Amino acid sequence: MEAIAEKKSYQVNDRGYYGTFGGAFIPEMLYPNVEELRENYLQIIADPSFQKEFNDLLRHYVGRPTPLYPAHRLSEKYKTNIFLKREDLCHTGAHKVNNTIGQILMAQRLGKKRIVAETGAGQHGVATATVCALMNLECIVYMGELDIERQAPNVARMKMLGAEVRPATCGSRTLKDATNEAMRHWINNPVDTHYIIGSVVGPHPYPDMVARFQSVISEEIRWQLKEHTGKETPDYVVACVGGGSNAAGAFYHFLDEENVKLVAVEAAGLGLTSGHSAATVALGKPGVLHGSRTILMQTEDGQVVEPFSISAGLDYPGIGPQHAWLAASGRGTFLSATDDEAVQAAFELTRLEGIIPALESSHALAVLGRLGASKDETVVLNLSGRGDKDMGTYMKHID
């Protein structure tokens, strides 16, 4: 895959790269926007007034800290100690709001008046529409036409919150195409608009900035796990990956803990060899997508391969550059789960623990039996979202 540096660092360097992945491959018209963000984001995030407002909103509005739940019946089935990080209990129903809170505060400090975003499963769109309503900012969300059909409850929520939902009608009419449209809108409105990217993708500094806002997940896991077990570090951290924001947040404070196995689970769709998959690491190779050098699914002549997944939030042909480096360096283990395996895992969690997970999170649940974790080891699985939005799909599988 990629030549590996002798001394591995898993954080972004001053050029915006994770190893050989990352950077900012952008049209000239976007350069001022991205450069403004790059020059200011670290200073803004570090400002005590920003930190206070961010943390106050996470606590009193989002509902953090989210619980780290010991899943006893699930643990009994898989003969190991499984804890679920309950991001599904965040306000809006997923981890996405951690990032949109951070970015809306960033946008305000940069003097932006309008917000544009993309969404796949709709959770990031809902989270963006939510914070725009909270802060009284105009909100435009691009969403693939196919995703609008299969994620109707979230579309309704966005509209109720006052957002304008614009369909992306080209290509596969899913997340990739929504991202294309959102970036095109940003190019045409560079002065007063901030683009809230929902995942750890895009040009630098977005992957790093989004990971920092989501790192509250692993920050909480460390002290919560110590309360439960007396030890801050689990043996495994497991999370689903499309672009990879929930995984980036769950992995963040364990990146340099080599004894902690980081397991990312991609969407295999109908199977890795079916031609209908979204398992980027398994099927992709290095290339440039949406402003960064990463791993993506592409043809021999470099055309992006259309992804496929039952899960709208994992239906993306690329992966965040940090995750690309975790895969290439060997620090992360990348597995995949099919549509059928994800649905089966969702029903298993629901029947064993009374928790209905999002289809995205169900992909992570689907690999619990493949980890090889012993009865004395601890597995933390990031339950990134709740399953309300996916009930239409789940109902098709109820006898």
DOSEKOL-714709 format. One record per residue (C-alpha): residue in three letters; z, y, x. Coordinates in steps of 0.1 Angstrom, whole numbers, padded with zeros to 4 digits, always signed. Layout:
N
ALAZYX
...
//
This chain:
399
MET+0000+0000+0000
GLU+0013+0030+0021
ALA+0025+0032+0057
ILE+0062+0035+0056
ALA+0081+0060+0078
GLU+0108+0045+0100
LYS+0135+0067+0086
LYS+0132+0067+0049
SER+0143+0096+0027
TYR+0140+0093-0011
GLN+0144+0130-0019
VAL+0116+0156-0018
ASN+0109+0173+0014
ASP+0102+0210+0019
ARG+0064+0204+0014
GLY+0070+0188-0020
TYR+0065+0152-0009
TYR+0083+0120-0013
GLY+0070+0100+0017
THR+0033+0102+0012
PHE+0034+0110-0025
GLY+0038+0144-0043
GLY+0025+0178-0034
ALA+0009+0204-0057
PHE-0028+0198-0064
ILE-0035+0226-0089
PRO-0063+0249-0099
GLU-0062+0284-0084
MET-0053+0300-0117
LEU-0021+0280-0119
TYR-0010+0288-0083
PRO+0010+0319-0092
ASN+0030+0301-0119
VAL+0038+0271-0098
GLU+0046+0292-0067
GLU+0069+0314-0088
LEU+0087+0283-0099
ARG+0089+0268-0065
GLU+0102+0300-0049
ASN+0129+0304-0075
TYR+0141+0271-0090
LEU+0166+0260-0064
GLN+0182+0295-0062
ILE+0184+0297-0100
ILE+0198+0262-0104
ALA+0225+0269-0078
ASP+0236+0302-0095
PRO+0271+0299-0109
SER+0261+0316-0142
PHE+0232+0291-0146
GLN+0255+0262-0139
LYS+0281+0274-0163
GLU+0256+0279-0192
PHE+0238+0246-0184
ASN+0270+0226-0183
ASP+0285+0243-0214
LEU+0254+0234-0234
LEU+0254+0198-0221
ARG+0290+0194-0232
HIS+0291+0214-0265
TYR+0255+0211-0277
VAL+0241+0179-0263
GLY+0273+0159-0265
ARG+0279+0150-0229
PRO+0293+0130-0213
THR+0275+0101-0231
PRO+0295+0068-0231
LEU+0291+0040-0206
TYR+0295+0011-0230
PRO+0305-0024-0219
ALA+0282-0046-0239
HIS+0304-0077-0242
ARG+0281-0100-0263
LEU+0250-0091-0242
SER+0270-0097-0211
GLU+0281-0131-0224
LYS+0245-0141-0231
TYR+0232-0131-0197
LYS+0264-0142-0178
THR+0269-0110-0160
ASN+0287-0076-0167
ILE+0263-0053-0185
PHE+0271-0016-0192
LEU+0248+0005-0214
LYS+0245+0042-0205
ARG+0242+0056-0240
GLU+0216+0084-0237
ASP+0206+0075-0272
LEU+0237+0093-0284
CYS+0225+0127-0270
HIS+0216+0154-0295
THR+0180+0147-0305
GLY+0184+0110-0298
ALA+0173+0107-0261
HIS+0179+0118-0225
LYS+0150+0143-0228
VAL+0172+0172-0239
ASN+0190+0172-0205
ASN+0158+0185-0190
THR+0147+0208-0218
ILE+0181+0226-0217
GLY+0177+0232-0180
GLN+0141+0243-0182
ILE+0146+0267-0211
LEU+0174+0284-0192
MET+0150+0285-0162
ALA+0122+0300-0183
GLN+0145+0327-0196
ARG+0155+0337-0161
LEU+0118+0339-0152
GLY+0112+0362-0181
LYS+0089+0338-0201
LYS+0085+0343-0238
ARG+0065+0312-0249
ILE+0069+0275-0242
VAL+0043+0248-0241
ALA+0050+0211-0237
GLU+0034+0177-0240
THR+0049+0146-0256
GLY+0042+0109-0260
ALA+0068+0092-0281
GLY+0078+0127-0295
GLN+0113+0127-0280
HIS+0104+0153-0254
GLY+0086+0173-0280
VAL+0116+0172-0303
ALA+0139+0182-0274
THR+0116+0211-0265
ALA+0113+0223-0301
THR+0151+0220-0304
VAL+0159+0243-0274
CYS+0132+0267-0284
ALA+0148+0270-0319
LEU+0181+0275-0302
MET+0168+0303-0279
ASN+0143+0318-0304
LEU+0112+0312-0283
GLU+0077+0303-0295
CYS+0070+0266-0290
ILE+0036+0248-0288
VAL+0037+0210-0283
TYR+0006+0189-0275
MET+0006+0153-0287
GLY-0021+0126-0287
GLU-0037+0121-0320
LEU-0028+0084-0319
ASP+0008+0092-0311
ILE+0010+0116-0339
GLU+0001+0087-0363
ARG+0026+0062-0348
GLN+0055+0087-0342
ALA+0054+0105-0376
PRO+0092+0110-0379
ASN+0093+0130-0346
VAL+0063+0150-0356
ALA+0081+0160-0388
ARG+0112+0169-0368
MET+0092+0192-0344
LYS+0076+0210-0373
MET+0109+0215-0391
LEU+0123+0230-0359
GLY+0095+0255-0360
ALA+0072+0241-0333
GLU+0034+0241-0336
VAL+0022+0205-0330
ARG-0014+0204-0317
PRO-0033+0171-0315
ALA-0051+0159-0284
THR-0083+0143-0296
CYS-0100+0133-0264
GLY-0098+0101-0243
SER-0072+0076-0255
ARG-0055+0103-0276
THR-0021+0095-0260
LEU+0002+0111-0235
LYS-0023+0115-0206
ASP-0045+0135-0229
ALA-0017+0156-0243
THR-0007+0165-0208
ASN-0043+0175-0200
GLU-0043+0198-0230
ALA-0009+0213-0222
MET-0020+0221-0187
ARG-0052+0236-0199
HIS-0032+0259-0223
TRP-0009+0269-0194
ILE-0040+0279-0173
ASN-0052+0301-0201
ASN-0018+0317-0206
PRO-0003+0320-0171
VAL+0018+0352-0174
ASP+0041+0348-0204
THR+0042+0310-0208
HIS+0064+0283-0192
TYR+0053+0247-0193
ILE+0082+0224-0199
ILE+0070+0191-0184
GLY+0089+0162-0199
SER+0089+0138-0170
VAL+0092+0136-0132
VAL+0054+0141-0129
GLY+0031+0171-0122
PRO+0029+0194-0092
HIS+0059+0202-0070
PRO+0085+0214-0079
TYR+0085+0197-0113
PRO+0093+0162-0102
ASP+0123+0174-0082
MET+0134+0199-0109
VAL+0133+0174-0137
ALA+0151+0148-0116
ARG+0179+0173-0108
PHE+0184+0181-0145
GLN+0184+0144-0154
SER+0208+0135-0125
VAL+0237+0142-0148
ILE+0231+0106-0160
SER+0240+0090-0127
GLU+0266+0115-0119
GLU+0284+0104-0151
ILE+0278+0067-0144
ARG+0296+0069-0111
TRP+0329+0082-0125
GLN+0327+0063-0157
LEU+0321+0030-0139
LYS+0351+0037-0117
GLU+0372+0041-0149
HIS+0359+0007-0162
THR+0359-0013-0130
GLY+0376+0006-0102
LYS+0343+0009-0084
GLU+0317+0037-0085
THR+0286+0017-0076
PRO+0271-0011-0098
ASP+0250-0039-0083
TYR+0220-0030-0104
VAL+0207+0001-0122
VAL+0180-0007-0147
ALA+0157+0017-0165
CYS+0123+0018-0182
VAL+0096+0039-0165
GLY+0065+0056-0178
GLY+0064+0089-0159
GLY+0100+0081-0151
SER+0125+0108-0160
ASN+0153+0086-0174
ALA+0150+0063-0144
ALA+0150+0092-0120
GLY+0182+0105-0136
ALA+0198+0071-0136
PHE+0189+0064-0100
TYR+0195+0098-0085
HIS+0231+0095-0072
PHE+0225+0059-0060
LEU+0193+0065-0040
ASP+0211+0063-0006
GLU+0234+0035-0017
GLU+0213+0006-0003
ASN+0236-0020-0019
VAL+0227-0007-0054
LYS+0195-0024-0066
LEU+0172+0001-0084
VAL+0151-0017-0110
ALA+0124+0001-0129
VAL+0106-0016-0158
GLU+0070-0007-0167
ALA+0051-0015-0199
ALA+0028-0045-0194
GLY+0013-0040-0229
LEU-0006-0071-0239
GLY-0002-0085-0203
LEU-0009-0075-0168
THR-0043-0092-0167
SER-0053-0083-0203
GLY-0069-0050-0196
HIS-0045-0035-0221
SER-0015-0024-0200
ALA+0004+0006-0186
ALA+0021-0011-0156
THR+0011+0015-0130
VAL+0028+0000-0099
ALA+0015-0035-0106
LEU-0021-0024-0113
GLY-0025+0010-0097
LYS-0033+0025-0063
PRO-0027+0060-0047
GLY-0046+0089-0062
VAL-0041+0124-0077
LEU-0031+0129-0114
HIS-0018+0160-0131
GLY-0011+0179-0100
SER+0005+0153-0076
ARG-0005+0124-0054
THR+0010+0093-0068
ILE+0001+0058-0079
LEU-0022+0056-0109
MET-0044+0031-0127
GLN-0080+0039-0118
THR-0114+0023-0115
GLU-0131+0017-0081
ASP-0148+0051-0083
GLY-0115+0069-0091
GLN-0117+0073-0129
VAL-0084+0070-0147
VAL-0080+0037-0166
GLU-0067+0042-0201
PRO-0032+0028-0205
PHE-0020+0007-0234
SER+0016+0001-0246
ILE+0033-0005-0280
SER+0056+0023-0267
ALA+0042+0058-0269
GLY+0066+0071-0242
LEU+0054+0045-0216
ASP+0017+0049-0225
TYR+0008+0067-0192
PRO-0016+0057-0164
GLY+0005+0072-0136
ILE+0041+0074-0124
GLY+0062+0101-0109
PRO+0057+0106-0071
GLN+0093+0098-0063
HIS+0090+0064-0081
ALA+0057+0058-0063
TRP+0076+0063-0030
LEU+0105+0040-0042
ALA+0079+0013-0049
ALA+0060+0018-0017
SER+0091+0020+0005
GLY+0107-0011-0011
ARG+0138+0008-0022
GLY+0130+0002-0058
THR+0121-0031-0076
PHE+0093-0026-0102
LEU+0091-0052-0130
SER+0072-0051-0163
ALA+0076-0063-0198
THR+0050-0069-0225
ASP+0050-0055-0260
ASP+0063-0087-0274
GLU+0091-0090-0249
ALA+0102-0054-0256
VAL+0103-0060-0294
GLN+0122-0092-0289
ALA+0147-0074-0266
ALA+0151-0047-0292
PHE+0161-0072-0319
GLU+0184-0090-0295
LEU+0204-0058-0287
THR+0205-0049-0324
ARG+0218-0082-0335
LEU+0243-0086-0306
GLU+0256-0051-0303
GLY+0246-0032-0334
ILE+0225-0007-0314
ILE+0189-0001-0323
PRO+0171+0010-0291
ALA+0139+0030-0286
LEU+0109+0009-0278
GLU+0109+0025-0243
SER+0144+0014-0236
SER+0137-0021-0249
HIS+0114-0027-0220
ALA+0144-0024-0197
LEU+0164-0047-0219
ALA+0136-0073-0217
VAL+0142-0080-0180
LEU+0179-0087-0181
GLY+0173-0124-0178
ARG+0151-0119-0147
LEU+0175-0099-0125
GLY+0194-0129-0111
ALA+0227-0111-0115
SER+0258-0132-0111
LYS+0289-0134-0133
ASP+0307-0112-0108
GLU+0281-0085-0106
THR+0277-0053-0126
VAL+0245-0042-0143
VAL+0241-0006-0156
LEU+0212-0002-0180
ASN+0201+0032-0191
LEU+0196+0031-0228
SER+0173+0062-0228
GLY+0168+0067-0265
ARG+0175+0055-0300
GLY+0151+0035-0322
ASP+0149+0057-0354
LYS+0114+0068-0344
ASP+0102+0032-0339
MET+0113+0018-0372
GLY+0078+0016-0385
THR+0069-0007-0356
TYR+0100-0027-0359
MET+0096-0033-0396
LYS+0063-0051-0389
HIS+0083-0077-0370
ILE+0110-0083-0396
ASP+0105-0116-0415
//
